[in-house]
Amino acid sequence: MNGVPMINGYTYGWADIVVNIAGIPVTGITAIEYEDDQEMQDNYGAGRYPVSRSKGIIKCKGKITLYPEEVIAITGKAMNGRLQDIGPFSVVVSYIPDGVFKVTTDKLYNCQFTKNSRAWAQGDMSKPVELDLMISHIEWGK
């Protein structure tokens, strides 16, 4: 034993994650990735070290990987059959571990798909599709 007590005794795994797109649970998902980056800079005055720090814009981006049948079902919601023409929607990622009563939820707002693609090769029996997401902002851990 390393002498360090467990903090909460549990770590999240893929099986603990539930993803909703526009309020609908998605089962044909194999991966999701999202992030926000904020511009920051040190401001200098007298001396060698910064005297303050300022913050700029926040940029969000993400990716979601779905099975083709899930992509086709979502594309069916588009008026003209283009995934990129679906209006802004929310993606909700909930972390729901077994035996833990607190659910942690991240909300991705005003999402839109920026590309649609398929890539198949001989012998493929399944081929998840990675789709880039444009995101206006993320609400972390509510």
N, C-alpha and C positions, 0 to 999 in steps of 0.2 A: 504494500500500500504506500502511496506517495505522501501521505499525511495531509492532503488537501481534501476537505469535505466537498461532496457534490453540491453545486449551487442549487439546481432544481431537479437534478436527477434525470433529465431528459434532453435529448437533442432532436431537432426536427429532421425528418427524412422526407423523401419524395411522396411516400404514401400518406403523409400528413397534410398535403397541400390540396386544396380544392380551388379550381379556377372557374370563374363565371365571366362570360362575355355577353354584354348587354343583358344581364340578368339570367342567362341560361347557363347551367353547369356544363362544362366541356369535359367529356370523357376521353376523346381521341387526342389527348395532348401528351407530348413526350418531353417537352422542355419549355421553360419560360425564363426570360432574362429581362431585367429593367434596371434603370439607373437614372440618377440626376447628378449633374455636375454644375457647380456654381463658380463663376469667375470671382477671383479674389486677388487683391494686390496689397503689397506693403507700401505705405506712404512714408517718404523720408523727409526729414527736416534737418535740424542741427545735429551734427554727429554722424556716426557710421550706421546706426541702427534705426529701424523704422520707428516712427513716433505714433503711427496709427495703422489701421488696416481697414480697407473698404471692400464691400461686396457688390458684385454686378449681377448680371442675368443668370438665370437657372435654365439649363438645357436638359431636357429629358429624352430618353430613347429606350427602345426595347425590342425584343424579338420573342416570337412565340413559335413553337414547332408543333405542328398538328399532322395527323394522318390525313391523306388525300380525301377520304370520304368526309371528314370534318370540314375541310376547306371547301369542298363542293357544296356541302349543306349551308355553310355560311355565305358562299357566293350566290346561292339561290335567293338570298334576301336582297341582293342588289337589283335595282330596276333594269339595268342593262347588261347584267352578267359580269361586270368588272368588280373585282374585290376592292379595288382602290376607290370606287365611287360610292361605297357604303358610307353613310354619314357618321359623324363622330359618335363613339360609344364608350362606355366604361368597362374596364377589366378589373375584377375584384379577385385578389389572391388571398385566401384564408389559410392560416396555419392552424390545424385542428388535431393536435396529438391525442392519442388514446389516453384516457385517464386524467387528462388535464382540463380543468374547467374554463380556463381563460383562452379565448380564441384571439389570435392576433391577425389583423387584416390590413393589407396594403391596397389602396385604391388608385388605379391609373385612370386619369380623366381625359376626355376628348381624344380617344385613340382613333387612329385610322391606319389602315394598311397602306404601305407605300410601294409594295411590289406583290406580284403573284407569279409563281413559277412552279414547274414540275421538272424532275430529272429522274429518268428511269434507265436502268441498264439490264442486260440479259442476266437472268438469274435472280433479280430482285423479287422478293415475295411481299415486301412492305417497304415503303419509302416515305418517311415523314417529310413534310414540307416546312422549311424555315421561312417565316414571314417577318419582315421588319415592321415595327410599329412606330408611328409618330405619336407622341404623348405630350399634352400641354403641361400637366403637373401631376405629382405623385403625393398622395397622403400616406405617410408611413406609419405603420403599426397602431392603428386605431382599434 
